[in-house]
Amino acid sequence: MATADDSHDRREILSTAIDRAGAPSRVVYLGDRPWDSAAAAALGIGFVAVGSHVPEAKLQITDLEDMTAVWNALERAT
C-alpha cells in the first residue's frame, strides 16, 4: 500500500505500492479520474475505471459494490 503521504505524484505512489508488494507478476489499478488512467499508462499497468469520469477507458465499472463486475474487469485488464 502507498498513499499521498508517500508522494503527491500519482505515478510515484503507484511505483511505491508496486515495490512494496514485492515484484507482483501482474498489476491492475482501479481509479476514477483521468490522471489515474494516465499514471497506469505511464507505468504500463492495467487500468479499470470506476464510475464515469474516464469515458475513454477500455474497462469500466459503475462502482466497487458489484464484486462480480470488479473481478470480471480485473480478469480482463492487461
Secondary structure, DSSP 4 states (H G I P E B T S, - for coil): ---TTT-SSHHHHHHHHHHHTTS-S--EEEESSHHHHHHHHHHT-EEEEESSS-TT-SSEES-SS-HHHHHHHHHH--
